[in-house]
Amino acid sequence: MTQAKTDASGENATGWRGSKDLWLDAAQNAFVDSGLDAVKIQPLASQLDLSRTSFYWFFKDRAALLDALLERWETTNTGSLVAATEAYAETISEAVLNLIGIFLDDGPFRSRFDLAVRGWAHQDEAVAARVNAADAVRLDAIQRMFIRFGFDHKEADVRARTVYLVQIGYISLQVQEDMATRMERMPDYVKTYTGQNPSERELARFRAAHPDPQ
């Protein structure tokens, strides 16, 4: 990276302040990799090779940055989950495969981000309330997905909880599972979640959408 010019005070003198997303990306990476205490203005500015004052063009203060992190988490993770439950599917098996797909490494759901926010919730009641609200939205979306395919409310609720709590368990336990192993287990997962075997055509489409990087 080219070293930015600085003025006499040591501030970045290039006139470029970055962007809101650039600051937020850096904050998210620091948060996920090193925890909440790593999300501080000066270290982020140094990492981005920007002045500390540049930060204030985009955020009022650190609290505003942390709130933006939570908003991104809600949009990225809860948003992608709800979208998956509403995606087109011919069968409940296909719908569940759509949902499972977002949790894979190439999917839009950021598992490490989710884990970090849940850790944060243990320290902050307001964050815990947002996590609880997000969980409720996610469970409701999955339940509605099952209801759409003819399950009654009670069974849909239990099946939704089974799907979701297993996925959150994977995240919380930081399970390391290669794609080949996950794919081998996929038909049985779907059968467990839905009571139905996925068709070979459905599994083939799923595999094509999520190829093994190996």
N, C-alpha and C positions, 0 to 999 in steps of 0.2 A: 504494500500500500504506500502511495506517495505521502510523505510527511507533510501535514498541513502547516501553513505559515501561521505564526502567532504574533500577537502584538506585545507591547512592553509588559502587559499584565499577565502574559501567558495564555490569553484567550485566543481561540481560533480566529484568524483574521481573513479567512478566505471569503466570508460573506455567505457561505452555505450552511444552513442550519439543519440539514437533513429533512426528515418528514415525520409525521406522526407515526406512520407504520414502521419506519426505521427504528425509532425509539422504542416502540411497543414490541417489535421483534426482538430487540436486544434485551428488553426487560423480561419477555417470556422465556428466552433462552437461559438467562441468568436464574430466573425463578425455578425453572424445571431442573436445571443442572445443579444449582447450589442452594436453593431455598429462598425464602422471603427476604432474609437479611442481605442477600446479594443484590436485591433490587434497590439500588441507591443511585442518586442522580450523578454524582461525580464519577464513580467507577464506570457507569454506563457512558458518560461523556468521554472519558478517557478511552474506553474500548472503541467508541465510534469515531474517535479523533475529531470531536466537536467541542465547542465551548459549553460550559455548564449553563450559561445564560440561554443558549439555543433551546434548551429543554423547555423553557418557559414560554416559548412561542406556541407550544402545542399542549402543554399541561399546566394547570395552575400550580400544582405542587405534587409531591410524591403520592399523596392520598388519591389524587385524580388519576395518576398513572396506575395505581393498584386497582382502582375502580374500573379503568379501561381494560386491565388484564381480565377481570372477572367478566366484563361484558364480552370480551373476545372468547373466553372459555364457554360462555353460554351460547354464543353464536356458532362457534366451531363444533363443540361436542353435542350439546343438546339440540342445536339446530340440525346437525347432520343426522342424528338419530331420528328425530321426528320426520325429517324428509324421507329417510329410508323406510319408515313404517307406512308412509303414504305413497311410495313408489308403485308403479304398475306391477302387478303379479297375477298370474292366472290361478295359482293355488296358494294355500297357506304355507306349503313347503317352500315355494319360490319366494314368498314374502319374508319368511324367516331367513332364507339365504341372503336376501337383500340386506337384511338387518345385520346378520353376522359379518357380512362383507365390510361394513364400515369400521369394524374393530381390528381388522387385519392390518399388517404393517403398511400396506399401500392404500388403506382406507382413510377417510377424512377425519375420523374420530382420533384425537390425540390422547393416547392412553397415559403417557407420562405427565401431560398437562393436567389430566383429570386427577391423577394420583397426588400431584403437588397441591392442587386446590383442596382436596380432601384433607391433606395434612395441615394446610393453612386453617381449615375449618375447626380443627381441634384447639386452635389458639384464639379464635375470634368468633364470638356469637353471631355477629352480623353475617359473616361468611358462612357459618354453619347454617343459618337460615336460608341463604341463597342456594346452598348445596341441597338442603332438604326440599326446597321448592323445585329445583331442577330435577331431582330424583322423582318427584311426584309427576312432573310434566312428562318425563321419559316413560315412566310406568303407565301413565294414562294413554300415551300414544301407542305403546305396544299392546295394551289391552284392547284399544279400539281397532287395532290391526286384526287381532283374533276375532273380535266381534264381527268385523266386516266379512269374515269367511264362515260365519254361522255358529260360532261358539257362543254359549250363553255367558252372561256377565260374570258369574261366579267362576266358571272354568277359565274364562279368558283372563281373569285377574290372577289366578294361580299360575297359569302358563306364562303370563307376562312376567310375573315375579321370578319364575324359574329361569327364563331366558336372561333377564336383566341381572339378577343376582349372581348368576354364573359368570357373566361377562365382567361385572364389577369385581368378583372374586379373582378372576384372572389378573385384573389390573392391580388389585390390592396386594396379592401375593407375588406380583411381578414374575408371573410364570414365563419361563423361557421355553418356547415350543417352536420348532422349525415348521415351515409351511407344509412340508411333506407329511409330517405327523398330524398337523391340524386337518389337512385335507383327507387323510385316511379316516379320521374320526368324524368328519363332517356328516356323513349319512346318518350315523347313530345319534349325533347331536340333534339333527333335524327331527328324527323319529321321536326322540325323547321330548322335544319341545312341542311337537305338533300331534303326535300319535299316528303320523303318516310317514311312509317312506318317500323320500324325494325320488323323482324319476331320473333315469340316466341322462335324459336331455337337460333337465334342470341342473344336475351336477356338472355336466359338460359345459354349460353356459357359465356356471359359477367359476369353474377352473379356468376357463378362457379369460374371464374378467380379472382373475387374480392369479396370474402365472407365478410359478415358483422362481424367484430370482436366481436360484442355484442352477 
